[in-house]
Amino acid sequence: MSLSRENEVRLDRARQLNDTGHHAEAESAARAVLAGDPDSVAALRVLAQALVGQDRPRDALVPAREACRLDPADVNAMLVLSNAATRAGDGELAVSAAENAVAEAPHDPATHYTLSYALLKGADRRTSALAEADNAAVLAPGAADVHNLRGLCLSRLGRTDEARAAYRRALAIEPQHALAMSNLAALEIKRNPLSAARRLTRAAGVAPQERLIHGNLKVAARNFALQVQWLMILGGVVLAIVAESNGSRVAREAIAVGLGVLAVAAGAYFVAQLPRGYRRSPVGLVRSFGVSGWAQVVVFCFLTALVYLVGFGDQAQVDDGSGRLIVFAVVNAVAVLVRRSRRGGARGAF
């Protein structure tokens, strides 16, 4: 049954609202269409997409299933159902719907892309997901989203260099592809959190609504803080050794001042790379880490206090503090290593 002219206009408006991220308004427009034409497969698809956009994938399954029931051969309805099922955590339904779409339209890259997404995120079948992403890349070599998905599949398989190449390919096609920027940053976030933060800041500027990008920014900040903490640990050990070997007061003071300047300058430079909201409230960034973040701040402050006690104290304070500084630095180093092995890493985005 064809839509009335008024409902066609409403449906076009709903699609535009979905495309621009105004999913609540798109939902209202789609429901208005369905009130007059309850069997409109197109309106059901748009409604399901609007619900997924509002992080309501389980609600989206209802109109998506109905669209597939009304038109079992509608490939787009199958893709919408698969996407909603993947986000709802129903991997079996997600893969089944996507496989039906591939069977119906084997030369459409969107069907292979959706199946790859379902296999990777919904079913964690990484090798099969990569095979489908490769199929999509053959059919659509100029699609940045496809190369981003290939990168995620390769990253999950531990093929980091190939994943990096896939993300760079996506960015060569679409330089402002926020998720590819975020995913490329995630690969370097442990080794080079400063460079990762720069990429993530650019990604957040393109897609400020992507929560995963902001989550990765916090991971980059934690990693950078740990690197600065290592600087203080190593510097503290050197300072304690100088003090124990009766090094001159000038040498001790120079080491202490140098460590302080480096730590402050490094922290300020890192914060300057972050989005404006983080720069306005760096304390809020630390607060977002929870108890572990504040514990790290307390430990760092105590370590800094010991460094300055040994660097600028009188001889009695130096004699008393240098041994404590070595012990605390070693304990702190062990704690940092444990924290580094246990903390969550950056996540890839589809």
Backbone torsions as a table, in degrees:
resi	resn	phi	psi	omega
1	MET	NA	127.8	-178.0
2	SER	-78.8	152.2	-179.7
3	LEU	-80.0	153.2	172.5
4	SER	-67.8	162.0	-179.8
5	ARG	-59.2	-41.2	-179.8
6	GLU	-62.3	-42.1	-179.2
7	ASN	-73.3	-29.6	174.5
8	GLU	-62.4	-42.1	178.3
9	VAL	-64.4	-43.1	178.9
10	ARG	-61.9	-41.4	-177.5
11	LEU	-68.3	-40.3	176.2
12	ASP	-61.5	-39.9	178.4
13	ARG	-64.4	-40.9	179.5
14	ALA	-63.2	-40.0	178.2
15	ARG	-62.9	-44.2	179.6
16	GLN	-62.4	-39.4	178.8
17	LEU	-64.6	-40.4	176.1
18	ASN	-62.6	-42.8	-177.9
19	ASP	-63.7	-30.2	-178.3
20	THR	-97.6	7.2	175.4
21	GLY	85.1	8.6	178.8
22	HIS	-93.7	69.9	-168.7
23	HIS	-72.8	-33.3	179.2
24	ALA	-64.7	-41.7	177.7
25	GLU	-68.6	-36.4	177.0
26	ALA	-63.1	-39.5	177.2
27	GLU	-60.0	-45.5	-179.9
28	SER	-61.6	-42.5	-179.6
29	ALA	-66.2	-40.5	179.7
30	ALA	-66.5	-40.1	178.3
31	ARG	-65.9	-33.6	177.3
32	ALA	-64.5	-38.7	177.5
33	VAL	-65.4	-44.6	-177.6
34	LEU	-68.0	-24.1	177.2
35	ALA	-63.3	-33.7	178.7
36	GLY	-95.6	-27.5	-178.7
37	ASP	-133.7	76.0	-172.7
38	PRO	-64.2	-16.8	-179.3
39	ASP	-101.4	18.5	179.0
40	SER	-76.2	109.9	179.8
41	VAL	-64.1	-40.0	-179.7
42	ALA	-62.0	-42.4	179.6
43	ALA	-68.0	-36.8	176.9
44	LEU	-63.8	-39.6	177.7
45	ARG	-62.9	-46.2	-179.0
46	VAL	-63.4	-39.8	178.3
47	LEU	-62.7	-44.5	179.2
48	ALA	-61.6	-42.5	179.0
49	GLN	-63.6	-38.7	179.0
50	ALA	-64.9	-38.8	179.5
51	LEU	-69.3	-39.4	175.6
52	VAL	-61.7	-41.3	179.5
53	GLY	-62.9	-21.5	177.4
54	GLN	-97.4	16.7	-178.4
55	ASP	59.6	40.4	176.0
56	ARG	-124.6	59.3	-174.3
57	PRO	-65.2	-32.9	179.5
58	ARG	-66.6	-37.9	175.2
59	ASP	-64.9	-34.8	-178.0
60	ALA	-67.7	-24.6	-179.4
61	LEU	-61.3	-31.1	-176.6
62	VAL	-64.8	-57.6	178.3
63	PRO	-66.3	-30.9	179.8
64	ALA	-66.9	-43.2	176.7
65	ARG	-63.0	-40.7	-178.7
66	GLU	-65.2	-39.1	178.1
67	ALA	-61.6	-42.6	178.7
68	CYS	-67.5	-33.7	178.5
69	ARG	-68.5	-41.2	-178.3
70	LEU	-70.2	-33.4	179.8
71	ASP	-140.2	86.1	-176.1
72	PRO	-61.2	-16.2	-178.6
73	ALA	-99.0	3.7	-178.3
74	ASP	-78.2	106.3	-176.8
75	VAL	-63.7	-40.4	-178.9
76	ASN	-63.5	-36.7	177.0
77	ALA	-64.9	-38.8	176.8
78	MET	-62.8	-41.0	-179.4
79	LEU	-66.4	-40.5	178.2
80	VAL	-64.7	-42.4	178.7
81	LEU	-62.3	-44.0	179.6
82	SER	-61.8	-44.8	-179.4
83	ASN	-62.8	-43.5	179.1
84	ALA	-64.7	-41.6	-179.7
85	ALA	-65.9	-38.8	177.6
86	THR	-60.4	-47.1	-178.4
87	ARG	-70.5	-25.2	178.1
88	ALA	-82.9	-7.1	179.5
89	GLY	86.6	12.4	177.8
90	ASP	-97.6	81.1	-175.0
91	GLY	-62.7	-37.6	-178.4
92	GLU	-63.2	-47.0	178.7
93	LEU	-65.3	-40.0	-178.6
94	ALA	-60.4	-46.9	-179.1
95	VAL	-68.1	-41.9	-179.1
96	SER	-61.1	-46.7	-179.6
97	ALA	-64.2	-41.0	-180.0
98	ALA	-68.4	-38.2	177.3
99	GLU	-63.7	-37.8	175.7
100	ASN	-63.2	-38.7	179.1
101	ALA	-65.9	-41.1	178.3
102	VAL	-63.6	-41.2	179.4
103	ALA	-63.7	-35.6	-177.9
104	GLU	-78.6	-34.5	-177.0
105	ALA	-138.7	73.9	-174.1
106	PRO	-67.9	-17.4	-178.5
107	HIS	-101.9	9.1	178.2
108	ASP	-95.7	117.1	-178.3
109	PRO	-60.3	-27.9	-179.0
110	ALA	-63.0	-33.6	-179.4
111	THR	-69.6	-41.9	178.7
112	HIS	-68.6	-38.2	177.6
113	TYR	-60.5	-47.3	-177.9
114	THR	-65.4	-38.5	177.2
115	LEU	-65.2	-41.3	177.7
116	SER	-60.7	-44.0	178.3
117	TYR	-60.0	-44.7	-179.7
118	ALA	-65.7	-41.4	-179.8
119	LEU	-66.4	-37.9	-176.8
120	LEU	-78.1	-52.4	-174.4
121	LYS	-87.9	-36.9	-175.8
122	GLY	-84.3	-35.9	-174.3
123	ALA	-119.5	-7.0	-179.1
124	ASP	53.8	40.7	175.7
125	ARG	-102.7	85.7	-165.4
126	ARG	-69.4	-42.8	-178.0
127	THR	-65.2	-44.8	178.1
128	SER	-64.0	-37.6	179.0
129	ALA	-63.0	-41.4	178.9
130	LEU	-64.4	-39.7	179.4
131	ALA	-60.5	-42.2	179.5
132	GLU	-71.1	-35.7	176.2
133	ALA	-64.6	-37.7	175.9
134	ASP	-62.4	-41.6	177.2
135	ASN	-60.0	-43.1	179.8
136	ALA	-64.6	-37.8	-179.3
137	ALA	-67.9	-33.4	176.7
138	VAL	-66.0	-40.9	-177.6
139	LEU	-78.5	-27.8	-178.0
140	ALA	-138.9	71.1	-176.2
141	PRO	-65.5	-18.5	-179.1
142	GLY	-98.7	14.9	-179.1
143	ALA	-96.6	115.2	-178.1
144	ALA	-63.4	-38.6	-179.8
145	ASP	-58.4	-38.1	-178.7
146	VAL	-65.1	-44.8	-179.3
147	HIS	-68.9	-32.5	174.6
148	ASN	-63.0	-43.9	178.8
149	LEU	-65.4	-40.1	175.8
150	ARG	-58.6	-41.7	178.9
151	GLY	-60.7	-41.0	178.8
152	LEU	-64.4	-43.2	178.5
153	CYS	-60.4	-46.1	-179.4
154	LEU	-65.0	-39.2	178.9
155	SER	-64.1	-42.6	179.0
156	ARG	-64.9	-25.8	178.5
157	LEU	-87.4	0.0	178.9
158	GLY	82.8	11.3	-178.9
159	ARG	-96.1	72.3	-168.4
160	THR	-63.5	-44.1	-178.4
161	ASP	-62.3	-41.3	178.4
162	GLU	-68.0	-36.7	177.4
163	ALA	-63.0	-44.1	178.8
164	ARG	-59.6	-41.4	179.4
165	ALA	-64.6	-38.2	179.5
166	ALA	-65.6	-43.1	178.3
167	TYR	-63.5	-40.7	179.3
168	ARG	-66.7	-33.9	175.1
169	ARG	-63.4	-42.4	177.7
170	ALA	-61.1	-41.0	-178.8
171	LEU	-74.0	-27.1	175.1
172	ALA	-66.9	-34.7	179.1
173	ILE	-77.5	-43.8	-177.1
174	GLU	-135.3	91.1	-173.4
175	PRO	-59.4	-23.3	-179.4
176	GLN	-100.2	25.0	179.1
177	HIS	-74.7	102.0	-171.3
178	ALA	-62.0	-41.6	-176.3
179	LEU	-70.5	-36.2	176.0
180	ALA	-65.6	-38.9	175.8
181	MET	-60.9	-45.2	-179.5
182	SER	-64.5	-41.6	-178.1
183	ASN	-69.1	-37.1	176.6
184	LEU	-65.8	-39.6	176.7
185	ALA	-63.5	-36.8	-178.6
186	ALA	-62.0	-29.6	-179.9
187	LEU	-71.5	-25.8	-176.4
188	GLU	-110.4	9.9	-169.5
189	ILE	-70.7	-27.0	177.6
190	LYS	-79.7	-45.5	-174.9
191	ARG	-76.5	-39.0	-175.0
192	ASN	-140.5	73.6	-177.0
193	PRO	-62.9	-26.4	179.6
194	LEU	-66.7	-48.1	177.6
195	SER	-63.0	-39.8	178.5
196	ALA	-62.1	-40.8	179.9
197	ALA	-62.5	-38.2	178.3
198	ARG	-62.2	-46.6	179.4
199	ARG	-61.8	-43.6	-177.4
200	LEU	-66.7	-34.5	176.8
201	THR	-64.2	-41.7	176.1
202	ARG	-63.7	-40.6	179.5
203	ALA	-64.0	-41.1	179.2
204	ALA	-66.1	-30.9	176.3
205	GLY	-67.4	-32.5	179.0
206	VAL	-80.0	-41.2	-176.3
207	ALA	-132.2	73.8	-176.4
208	PRO	-64.5	-17.9	-178.2
209	GLN	-82.8	-9.2	-176.7
210	GLU	-78.0	105.0	-176.6
211	ARG	-64.9	-32.4	-177.8
212	LEU	-63.9	-35.2	177.9
213	ILE	-62.1	-43.0	179.8
214	HIS	-68.3	-33.9	174.9
215	GLY	-63.3	-40.6	178.1
216	ASN	-67.9	-32.3	175.7
217	LEU	-61.8	-38.4	178.5
218	LYS	-67.5	-37.3	176.2
219	VAL	-62.9	-42.6	178.7
220	ALA	-61.3	-41.4	179.5
221	ALA	-64.1	-41.8	178.5
222	ARG	-63.6	-43.6	-179.8
223	ASN	-62.9	-41.3	179.8
224	PHE	-66.1	-39.9	178.0
225	ALA	-60.8	-38.3	177.7
226	LEU	-66.5	-35.9	177.2
227	GLN	-65.0	-40.7	177.3
228	VAL	-65.5	-36.9	178.2
229	GLN	-63.5	-38.7	175.9
230	TRP	-61.4	-39.7	177.8
231	LEU	-58.3	-45.0	-179.7
232	MET	-68.1	-37.5	179.1
233	ILE	-62.4	-51.5	-178.1
234	LEU	-65.3	-41.9	177.9
235	GLY	-63.9	-38.1	178.6
236	GLY	-64.6	-39.5	177.6
237	VAL	-63.4	-45.4	178.0
238	VAL	-59.6	-44.1	-179.6
239	LEU	-61.9	-43.4	-179.3
240	ALA	-64.6	-39.3	178.6
241	ILE	-64.2	-42.1	177.6
242	VAL	-61.5	-41.8	-179.3
243	ALA	-66.9	-42.5	-178.9
244	GLU	-66.1	-27.8	-179.9
245	SER	-92.9	17.6	177.2
246	ASN	60.4	39.7	176.1
247	GLY	-66.1	160.2	-176.4
248	SER	-66.3	154.1	178.1
249	ARG	-61.4	-37.2	179.5
250	VAL	-61.1	-41.9	179.5
251	ALA	-64.0	-42.4	179.4
252	ARG	-63.6	-44.6	-179.3
253	GLU	-64.2	-39.6	-179.7
254	ALA	-63.8	-41.2	178.7
255	ILE	-65.1	-45.5	-178.4
256	ALA	-62.2	-46.3	179.7
257	VAL	-64.4	-42.5	179.8
258	GLY	-60.2	-42.8	178.4
259	LEU	-63.0	-43.4	-180.0
260	GLY	-62.8	-45.5	179.8
261	VAL	-62.3	-44.6	180.0
262	LEU	-62.2	-44.1	-178.3
263	ALA	-63.8	-46.3	-179.2
264	VAL	-66.0	-44.8	-179.0
265	ALA	-63.9	-41.6	179.7
266	ALA	-64.3	-44.1	179.2
267	GLY	-63.0	-44.2	180.0
268	ALA	-63.9	-40.6	-179.6
269	TYR	-66.1	-39.9	179.3
270	PHE	-64.7	-47.8	-179.6
271	VAL	-59.6	-34.6	-180.0
272	ALA	-64.6	-21.4	179.4
273	GLN	-82.1	-13.2	-173.0
274	LEU	-82.1	163.3	175.3
275	PRO	-59.0	158.9	-172.2
276	ARG	-56.2	-39.7	-179.1
277	GLY	-60.7	-37.5	177.8
278	TYR	-71.7	-37.1	-179.9
279	ARG	-65.4	-33.2	179.7
280	ARG	-70.3	-30.9	-175.6
281	SER	-139.5	71.9	176.9
282	PRO	-62.1	-28.0	177.4
283	VAL	-63.7	-36.9	177.7
284	GLY	-63.7	-32.8	177.6
285	LEU	-65.0	-44.8	177.9
286	VAL	-64.3	-42.1	-179.3
287	ARG	-60.0	-33.5	-178.7
288	SER	-67.6	-16.7	178.6
289	PHE	-76.9	-14.3	-179.9
290	GLY	82.3	-158.8	-175.5
291	VAL	-59.8	-40.6	-177.3
292	SER	-62.8	-36.1	178.8
293	GLY	-65.2	-44.4	178.9
294	TRP	-68.7	-35.4	177.2
295	ALA	-61.5	-39.5	178.9
296	GLN	-64.8	-38.4	178.6
297	VAL	-64.4	-44.1	-179.6
298	VAL	-62.1	-45.3	179.8
299	VAL	-62.0	-42.6	-179.9
300	PHE	-62.9	-41.9	-179.8
301	CYS	-65.1	-40.1	179.2
302	PHE	-65.5	-41.5	177.8
303	LEU	-62.2	-42.2	179.3
304	THR	-63.7	-40.4	179.2
305	ALA	-62.4	-41.6	177.3
306	LEU	-63.2	-41.4	178.6
307	VAL	-58.7	-44.7	-177.5
308	TYR	-75.6	-28.5	174.6
309	LEU	-63.8	-45.9	179.8
310	VAL	-70.9	-34.8	-177.5
311	GLY	-72.5	-37.2	-171.7
312	PHE	-120.4	-2.4	-177.8
313	GLY	-75.9	169.6	174.5
314	ASP	-75.6	178.7	-172.6
315	GLN	-61.5	-38.8	179.9
316	ALA	-63.8	-42.4	178.7
317	GLN	-66.3	-37.9	178.5
318	VAL	-63.9	-46.4	-179.3
319	ASP	-61.5	-39.4	-178.6
320	ASP	-75.9	-36.7	-172.1
321	GLY	-86.0	-26.8	-174.7
322	SER	-65.7	-41.2	177.4
323	GLY	-64.1	-42.9	178.2
324	ARG	-62.5	-38.0	-178.8
325	LEU	-63.4	-42.9	179.5
326	ILE	-64.0	-46.7	-179.6
327	VAL	-61.5	-46.7	-178.0
328	PHE	-66.1	-37.3	179.1
329	ALA	-63.6	-41.7	179.3
330	VAL	-65.7	-46.2	178.8
331	VAL	-60.9	-41.8	179.8
332	ASN	-64.4	-39.2	178.6
333	ALA	-62.2	-42.9	177.8
334	VAL	-62.4	-43.3	179.5
335	ALA	-62.2	-40.6	178.9
336	VAL	-63.6	-42.0	179.1
337	LEU	-63.3	-42.1	178.5
338	VAL	-64.0	-45.3	179.8
339	ARG	-62.4	-39.4	-178.9
340	ARG	-65.2	-35.7	-178.3
341	SER	-77.1	-24.1	-174.5
342	ARG	-99.8	-23.4	-172.1
343	ARG	-69.9	153.7	177.1
344	GLY	-70.9	143.0	179.5
345	GLY	-91.9	-177.8	177.3
346	ALA	-69.6	153.6	-178.4
347	ARG	-115.0	147.4	176.8
348	GLY	-84.6	151.8	-177.7
349	ALA	-119.5	141.3	-179.7
350	PHE	-87.6	NA	NA
